[in-house]
């Protein structure tokens, strides 16, 4: 029997019962709302997790890279939304998946790319489904729900030789910067309202709009009205993380992902413990600091996952994590060589530091699941 | 002939003539100072770069992970300093390299680990060289040069069954937080002075101290007196980056590393361009912001590497880079689908996002070099 303490450090741990509980909770929420769950696999990048997330059905999924699309298609996933603005250069890698029978949906928010992608797809002899990306307040990408760009973009997709207009989509990324659950519910309102308004405009113009796709973990977890949406695309809900915890989206027991690290030093004259998990094992994501500055780069826990008193990764170098010691008993409790688990700020970024998960079940390492990397 | 514009995005580009000029400059500096250069390969993680950095000799190198040590040993490097505090768990992976004839040097700053590592090495039937880590002001790890811990740690290494006391080492990490070159020269003074003082104490106590090892790119580039040091271990000098440029350690033409990206959107209503290089392609390192907040996550350049007017990666999502547009001519100059090069804040962190370099020479892609990842 392998226990986490037997693994080399740093290693990435995935708590299977917590993962399964998170998946069941979201599946239940979306089923109750009458909305299809199209999980975003940019966090997990792992076929085993994708299969669990789609309840063993290899159902519809969302990805953020062509490498993920290829990887998941190779594991039997046949309905894949590539949720980053399409450019012709990305089509080459996706066309073979369509040829093999997959339904690949692209997104765009502008006429030149809709034209270029449609033309390139036709040259390659394939047709992609395509959604118009809507900006519902995140201000990353997308046309405004009431903007003049919406219908021209939709028409180009609809009439283009290599694209089929499938509807509209949005990612309410502003939900990650909310303070408290009231604000998140406001964002969920804006996400649904913006998407439904855009969908109505398409239909009024005589254009098809079968898909109305929203999604972010905060809005999926806390939204109260999903009417008019056909699907949601949350991703980080599978693992949750310190940022989601600070946002009020989950509870402490819902964090499925952690990084196993060794104590490699006691710097008594500076008052910190040193861990062998630094910036390349945790990422430099500081998202949770926006809500609680003292969390630094992650919450340090014992091997069972219980937070140690007031111990965070306060600073980092490439392979060093520095933890300021506030509770003097920690020097004895964590001798040099001891192992700890770090709950990361942002699971998507931390998981991407590793090529595999060590899967935990009741304190035992029961499996190792590979992740897709690159683009 | 393959040009950068033909590559998929995001891709990692390494400008070979710039790399070679950076290597030659540091080799020349260290030779003139009479100090051995033991380049730190945690930035490059690539055998081809290591061979160039050691002038084709597979000479002494520094690494930050056991995976790097294994990888470089497999490419003929036989003198490797693993410059992160040793713990017994790391020894298992290093002992086979010693058995095959490599000289592996470890570091520690405390008696329990010196004892534990020495005992474990003896059990495995190998002997490691070991340096005492000195804290010369970076306050990450190390005993103070005038601290009471120095001699006890050194004695345990010297007398232990599986270790051989090789001397002292320090990394003046505070040089990365300096303002201007005067401050960096002060840090270089402290680094040299602290190491020489610690070495003197060892020798006065009758202990051997053949190696006195300093090193950081800023102190190696700007230090004026290396007397008493036997070697320096800079790393990022090979590639340089926006942080080193802001620190005054290099010139704009010295940046060898960049990320190729495509423009995937024009968000006119928010005033930014969207690139397909986000947090997983650039890392979330904000080091250069300490000196120039507006640089964000990197400087956006044209395909020849010339900075575009006032264009930086101002914000990021996992696969999106957002660049605030100050110069309105950029909308036409960078249509959707155009390609750009991003000079990263911190080359070590950005390079670690990729598994290979596309090697450029005079605007042509001439080779592809793999990188070691993981631990």
Interface residues (C-beta under 8 A of the other chain):
Chain A: X8 X9 X10 X42 X64 X65 X84 X85 X86 X87 X88 X89 X90 X93 X109 X110 X112 X113 X116 X135 X139 X140 X141 X142 X144 X147 X173 X262 X264 X265 X266 X267 X269 X270 X274 X276 X279 X280 X281 X283 X284 X285 X286 X317 X318 X319 X320 X322 X335 X336 X337 X348 X349 X352 X354 X355 X373 X374 X375
Chain B: X8 X9 X10 X42 X64 X65 X84 X85 X86 X87 X88 X89 X93 X109 X110 X112 X113 X116 X135 X139 X140 X141 X142 X144 X147 X173 X262 X264 X265 X266 X267 X269 X270 X274 X276 X279 X280 X281 X283 X284 X285 X286 X317 X318 X319 X320 X322 X335 X336 X337 X348 X349 X352 X354 X355 X373 X374 X375
